[in-house]
Amino acid sequence: PPSPPPPSPPPPSPPPPSPPTSSPAPSLSECDAVTITFGAPAGISHNNVGGRNSASDKYALIDKVGTFDGQHYNLKLTSALANGDDPNCKSDAEGGAEAPCSIAINSASGTVDFFIRKKEIHPVTFSFEFDSGDPVTLPLYSFSVFDVGNEEYLWAAAEHDTYFCGGCETSCCGAGNETDHLQGPTSHSPDGMTASGLRWDADPDVTSVDDVTDPLSMTDEQQSNSVRFIYSDRSSFTLGFGRSSSGGNRQQFAGETNVGALICPPPSPPSPPPPSPPPPSPPPSLPPPSLPPPLSPGQIAPPPPSSPLSSPPPSPPPPSAPSPASPPPLPPSPPPPSPPPPSPPPVDCDAVYSNCRNEQDYSKGDNGCLAYKRGWSGGSNNCHNCGTTTRDYVCCDLTECRAACTDLYDDAGTPLNIERCMQGCTYMDVHGSHCKAPPSPSQSPQSPPSPPTPPPTPPPPSSSSSPSPPADSDCSTFTTKKKCQQRESCRWKKKKCVARPSPPPPSVSSPPPPPPSPEDCSIFTTKKKCKQREACRWKKKK
C-alpha cells in the first residue's frame, strides 16, 4: 500500500504583542477639573464674615469665580462657628481696611487676602453657589493657601482627597533647594468645633514670605510655605486661618497653583485584545492496511477475487527496487531569541537626593540627606532645633553623615531629632552609594594600592579646571538668605553670606551595615516604637 502523506508542519507562532504606548498626562478637561479664579471679572459684593459689620447676612461673597454647566458661580465665605458668629472678628470701624475676618481681592495677581486677629483662629466654610443661591457641586478642583509665615498657622477639616505641602504630597518638605518649610501636619480641632482635621504651622525661621504675584509661577520659597488641597464632588469645604501671637496678620488663597500637581481619577483599564484563533487541526492519520488472517497448516491460500471482466490477469511486472523512505520534514527553525533589555543607567545623585527628601517626614531628615550629599560645615546653623557643629564633615560617607547629625542636634537634647536626621543618611547610603566625594585639590595624584589593573593616574589640576570656592568678599555681595543659598559655594551664617569651606578629603571607612529587612520594621506595632528605630518610619498606620 502507498505510504501515508507526511503530517502537515505546525502553524507558525503568532507574532509577539506590540509594547503598550504611554498615554499623555490628562489635561484639566479630560479629568473634569474646574478652575477657580479670582482675577477679573471676580469681585467682592459682600464682606461680613462672622457678622462683623451687622447681625444679618453674616457672610462674604466673591462673585464670578468660575463657570460650570454654562453658568457663572460664586464663592461664599461663612464662619463655621455656631450661628455663623465669630466674636474675634472686628468691624471696619474698629479695624479699618485690615480688620480681622475681612477679605480683600487682588485682581492683578488673582489672589485673596484674609486678615487674622492675633492669638486667634477663624474657621471659615467656603461654599460654591449659583446666582440663585443653589449649591454647585464641582467634580474636581484645587484650592491653595499660601503666605503662611511669621507665627501663623492653617487648619483644614478632613474633607480633601489629598494635599501638597511645599515639594511633597501628604507631608511637608521644601521645594527645590529650600530647607525652611511649613511644619506638620498635626491632628487638631479648633475651639468651638467638633470637626477633626489637620494643622500646619509656620517654620520658626520664616519671618516673612515674598508676596505672590502669580499663583502659577510661585518661587521655591513661596511653595515651601504653602498648601494646595485637592477636592472632588464637593460643594463646600472648611479651613481655619490662625495666628499664634503678634506675627503676620493675613494669609492668602487662590485656586490652582504650581504647588504639587492636580490628581486626576485613575483612567479605566484598556480593553483586553481579542484572543488569537486556534491553530488548524492536523489531518487524521490513515489506518494501517488490514492483513488477511493467518493460514492453518495445509490450507491453501484462496485466489484473489476476479474482476467483473473475464480477461486473463496481466503478467506481474518485474520487481522494482524498493524506493528509499522519504526523510521526515525538518521542523521550522525557532526565531532568534530577543536581545536582553539594556541595563538601566545608574540613578543620578541629585535624583537620589530629591527622592530622599520626599521620603522624610521632618526637616531633620532633609538635613541628613543634605549632609550625605554635600557634607556639612562646622560653625553655627540656623535650621530648626539645630546647634553649632564643631567641625566640618565630608560628604558621601555614612559614618561622617551620622556624626554630623549627632553634632548638629545634640545641643537640643532631643535624641529623636538625631534619629530623624540619620534616617536621611541611611536612605542616601542605600540608594546613592555610587555618589562619591569630589577629589581634593590638595591631594597629590597617586595610584591606588595594588589593584589587578591600576587605573591611569589622574592629571594634576590645571588652570582650566573648576574654580575654587569664592572668597568671603565674593559671597558677601549677596545680602539676602535666598540669593545666598542659590549660590552653591556660599552659605548663610550669622545673617550674612560667606564662602562655604572646601570639605576635607574623604575618609576610608568600613562598609556600612546592610539595611534592615522589612520584617525587622514590621514587628513594631506602635508609631512611637517604630520611629525609635533608625531605619524604620511610620506610614499608613504601619
Salt bridges, closest charged atoms under 4 A:
ASP85 OD1 - LYS58 NZ 3.03
ASP86 OD2 - HIS122 ND1 2.96
ASP92 OD1 - ARG52 NH1 2.72
ASP113 OD1 - ARG250 NH1 3.25
ASP147 OD2 - ARG250 NE 3.25
GLU159 OE2 - ARG234 NH2 3.66
ASP180 OD2 - LYS481 NZ 2.43
ASP201 OD2 - ARG199 NH2 2.98
ASP211 OD1 - ARG250 NH2 2.62
GLU256 OE2 - ARG228 NH2 3.98
ASP350 OD1 - LYS373 NZ 3.33
GLU359 OE1 - ARG537 NH2 2.44
ASP366 OD2 - HIS181 NE2 3.46
GLU400 OE2 - ARG391 NH2 2.97
GLU488 OE2 - ARG374 NH1 3.84
GLU534 OE2 - ARG402 NH2 2.90
